[in-house]
Amino acid sequence: MKRKAPPRRLPVFLLPALACLVFSGCENAVSGQPAAGSAFTMSGLFNFRDMGGYEAAEGRIIRHNLIYRSDELTGLSDPDIRILEWMGIKTVVDFRTPSEKASNGPDILPKGARLVEIPIAAGDLNYTAAAARNTEGNTAYMISLYSSGAGVGPNDSPTNLVEHYLAEYGQFFRILADPANLPLVFHCSAGKDRTGYAAALFLRLLGVNGEIVMQDYLLSAANVADKYEPIVKALKNIPMFANGDIGPLTTVKREYLEASINRIETGWDTVENYFTNKKSPSYPYAVIQAGLALNARELGALRSIYIK
């Protein structure tokens, strides 16, 4: 059935009021801007959030209405699509792999948005394999996905987010450094691992306090619980998986992100060095590239665009 044409796009000055209606909270009734980290209320999304509102370096604030993190855009309702169109979304970045898109479907794009596919296999999780492992084993698996990518299983040891996807995350941040691509939504399947890592890098680069970055990351635990509930229930009903626990794969934990930040600080000393081609001389492991390879102009653009 042909989808009805969306209504006329709201004037820009009404966007804050719209945000106040659909986000779970507002900072104040005057500005209408959502509180930092507020989940967006849409029927087809679990983990859609504006990255704006956090305090960055020197007491400045990250701008609202430019960059949004999300889970996959596969189940959007017509009202959801209209909200994204009212926002003026120009770019959707999808971190999912081809197999994920084949299983769950392609993104539903708002009118006028272009899709950029940057597949990252770390985070395309094998729940059947995980169901054979206990809580401890799956927690080790997730820590490995975030930091080391070794030593968790003979058949499904993950590549890790810190070192194995430098080109992909470098491409993503170059897209963010071009204002012509904004407003932008980036997502993976649940918006918690590949997306959560990218969001943490973004906030840390802009000078957001590390504990605040962690709290933003941990918000996904509650946001995606309903998304994973059917998978958890289905596997519990299979006798061969009775002793397994996929819980660590369906949530986020402090130790996951801590593992990646510790790895970055060991190898590059600072997150900013990780964004460039600098590497600590004491780093004991070989890496594919020295860093995300952004240059000074691109780093400057990220700061000037997103911080007010």
N, C-alpha and C positions, 0 to 999 in steps of 0.2 A: 504494500500500500504506500502510495506516495505521501511523504511527510508534508504537513501543512507548512506554508511559508511562515517563518518567525515574524513576530511583530517588529515594528521599527525599533532600531537600537536606541536604548535610553541615552539621553544627554549625559556627557561626562560628569556634570555636577551632581547627578542623581546617583552615581555609582556608590558613594559612601553610604547613602541611605539604603540602597539595595543590599550592600554588604552587611549592614546592621541587622537586616531582616533574616538573612540566610546563614550567617555565621552563628556559632553557638554563644558568642558573647561579644560585647562592644566595650571599647575603652571608655567612651563617654558619649552622651547623647548629642553633644554638639558636633563633634567631628564625624560620628557614625562609623569610625574605623574599627575593624575587629581587633580584639586583644591579640597580641602575638601568640601564635600557636593554636588559635581557635580553629576547630574543625568546621568545615563547610557543610551545611545541611542540604544534601541532594540525594534523591532516591536511588540513583545508580552508582554512587560512590561512597566509599567508607573513609577515605583518608586524604581528602582534598583540603589543602591549607594554603593560605597566603603566607609567604616567607617574610613579609614586612612586619614592622612594629618592634623588632628587637633593638636594644641599645647596642650600638657598634662602638668603634674606637672613638675616643675623645668625647664621649657622651652624645654622639650623633645617633640618628635613628635610621634603620633600614626602611626604605620607601615601600609603601603598600602598592598593590595593584600592578606589579611588574612581573613577579615570578611566583609561580604556584607549584607546590609538590602534590602528588596524587597517586592513587592506585590506578589500575588500567581503565581506560575509557571505553570499555566494551559493552556496558549495560546502561548507557545513558538514556533517560527518558526524554521526551520532547521538552518538558520544562527544564531539565538539566541542560540540554543543548542551548535553549534560549538564554539561560544564565551565562553560559560561556560566551555566547555571541554578544550579549550585552557588555561583557567584560572586554570585548574586542580582542580575544585571544588570536594571535598571529601565528604562533609556532607551538607544536606539540612534539616533544622529544620522548621517544619510546625506547627504553632500555631492554625490552623483552627480546627473547630469542625467536627465531622462526618457528621452533617447535611450540613455544608458548602461544604464539599468535595462531598457529594451526589448531591448537586445543581450545583456546578461549575466545578466539575471534579477533578481528582487527579493531583498531580504535575507531570510534565514531567521532568524527571531527566536526567542530563547529564551522559554520560557513565562513570561508575566507582564510581558514587556518591551513598551514602547510605542515606535513608530517616529516620529521627527521628521525630515521631509525639508527640507533647506536646500540646494537645488540651486545649485551654483557652476560656471559653464561653463568658467572658466579651469581647465585641468587635464583637461578632456574632450578628449583629444589626437587629432588627425587623423594617423594613422600613414601613410596613403597619401600625403598631402601632404608629410609629413616625409621619406618615402623618396626624394623627388625632390631633397632638399637634402643638401649635404655636412655634415661634422662641424661646421665653423665656422658654417654657416647655422643648423643646429639648436641649437647652443649659444646663438647670439644669440636664437633664438626663445624658448628657455627663460628666459634672463635677462629678456627682454621680458615674458614671462608673470608673472614675479615682481615686476617693477618698473615698466616703462614702458608696455607694451602698444601699441607703435607701431614701425613701420619695419622689419618683418621679412618681409613678403610681401604681395602684392596681395589675396589672397583669404582668408587665414587668420591675420591678425595677432591675437594674443590680447588680450583684456581682461586687466588685471593684478590680482593678488591684493591689493595694498596699497590701492588706491583704488576699485576698481570693485565691491567686495563688502562695503562698510562695514556696510550693514544686515544682511547675512547673518552676518557674523562677530560683529556686535553681538548678534544674536539668539542665536548659539551661546554666547557668554560669559554672557549672562543666564541661559541654561539651566544652565550650570555653577555659577552663583551661587546656585542653589536646591537645597539638600541633598535635597529630596524627589525629585529626578531621579537620585540616585546610588544605586548605582554606574552608570556610564555608559560606553558605547563610542562613539567617533566615528570616521568613516572616509570615504574616497572610493573610488576604484577600487583603486589600489595602496597607498594610505596614505602616499604620499611627497611630493606637492606641496600640494594643498589641505589635507590632514591635516597634513603636515609644517610648513606655514606656521602653522597654528593651534596646533600643539604648541609651536613656537618662541615664539610670542607668549605662550602660557600660562606657559612656563618663564621667559621674560624678565620677565614681570610679577611673578612670585614671587621674583625676585632671583637666579635661577640664573646663574652665570658665563657670559658670552657664548660662550667657547670650548667649555664643556661643552654648551651648547645646540646649538652647531654639530656636535659629535660625536654627539649624539643624532639630529640630523637626518641625518647621513651614514650612520648605521647602516642606513638603508633601502636603500642601494646593494647591499649583499650580500643583504639579506633578500628583495628582489623580483627578483633576477636570474633565478631559475628561473621566475617567473611570466611574464616577458617573453621567455624563450628561444624558445618556439614562434613568436611573432610575428616576432622577428628572423630566424629561419631561413626562415620562409615568404617574407618579402620579399626575402631574398637570392637566392632561387631564381627571381625574376621578372626577366628581362633588362632591362626598362626602368628598374629600380631598382638596377642593378648598381653605379652610382657613388654612390648615396646612403648615408646613415648615420643610422639612427634611434636610434643608441646614446644620444645626449644626452637623448632623451625617455624612455628606459627606466631612467634612473638619477637620482641626485641628485649635485650638485656644489657645492662650497663657494661658487663664484661666484654660484650661483642665490640662495641664502639671503642672502648678503652684499648682493646687489643690493637685496633687499627691505628689509633692515635699514638700509642706507644711505639708501634713499628715505624711510623713516620718520623717520630722524634729520634729514634735510634738511627735511622738511615739518613735523615736530612736535617736533623736538629730542630727545624721549625717547619710549620705548615707552609709558610711562604717559600722556603727553599724547595719544598716538594712541588710547588707550582712552577718552579723554574727548573733549570738544569743543574742545580747545585746538589751535591751529595756529600755527606759526612765522610771524611777519610777513614774513620774507624768502622764504617759499615761493613760487616763481615760477609754479606751475601752478594752474589752477582744479580744484577737487575737488567731487564730488557732495555730500558732507557734510563737516563739519569733522573728524569722527573716529568711533569706534565708539559714542560717546554713552553710555557707561556712567557712572553717577553714583557718588558717594563711597561710598554704602551698598553698592552692588554690588561695587565694588573691594575694600572691606573684607571683604565676605562671601567673595570668592574667596581672599583671604589667610587668613582665619580657618578656612575649611573645609579647605583643602588643605595648610596648613603646621602642623607640630607642633613 
